[in-house]
Amino acid sequence: MDAINGITLKIYAELCAKMKDVINDHEACAKIAREAGIKRPDWESAHKAWQEKITDPADKGRTALRFVDIWNNETRKKRPK
């Protein structure tokens, strides 16, 4: 899968995992993306495009499965032991 605005699916899923508690707060999400070196317009555009790909019926869930796998792995790393 190609990157969107330099954001691969892996990076996108990892960032979404970091944003899981603030996903509806656009300012907080933009801050997390900025801290990862991603400009807000690039993040917003990539977020929209990845969401379209993830929910595209023609993709048959392939991208969604990869996203969820990466997201789950990333959130597991963040859990207290």
N, C-alpha and C positions, 0 to 999 in steps of 0.2 A: 504494500500500500504506500502510495506517495504521501509525502508530508504536505500539509496545508499551511501556507505562510511559515514554513520551516518547523511546523509542529507535527511530529509523527503521532500516530495513534498511541504509542507507548507514552510519549510525553504528555499527550492530552489526557490519557487515563490517569497518569500519575498526578497531574495537576488537579484533575477532578476529585481524586481521592483526598488531596490536601484541602480542597474546597468543600468537602462533603457537609460540613456543619454550617457553611455560609453560602451554599450554592444559589440561593435566591437573592443574595445581596451582591449586586453587580459591582459595587465599589470594592467590597472585600475580595471578590474574585479577581478583579483587575489588579489589586494590590499583590495578591499571591502570584499572579502571572508576571507582573512587573519584577517581583523579587526573583523570579526564575529567568529574568532577562528578556521577557516578551512584552512588546508594546501593546497597549490596550486595543488599538484597532486590529492588530494581527490576532490577538487573542479572541476578540469578539467575532471576527470573521471566521477563524478556524473553528471556534466553538459551534457556530451556526452550521458550518459545512460538515463537521464531524457528526453533529446530531442528525443532520439530514441523511448522512451515510448510514449511521447506526440504525435509523428507523426506516430505511428504504426497503420495501418489500422485495424488490428485485435483488437485493444483496443476500436475501435468504438467511439473515441473522449472523452471517459470518463475521462481520465487523463488530456487531454487538457482542458476540461470544468472546472475541479477542479483547474487546474493551473491558468486559466484566472480569475476565481472568486477570488482566493487568491491574484493574482497580482493586479487586479482592486481595491480590498479593501485596499491593501497596498499603491497603488499610490494615492488613495483618501485621505489617512491619511497625505500624504506629500504635498498636495496642500495648498497654502496659503488661508486663510479664509477671 
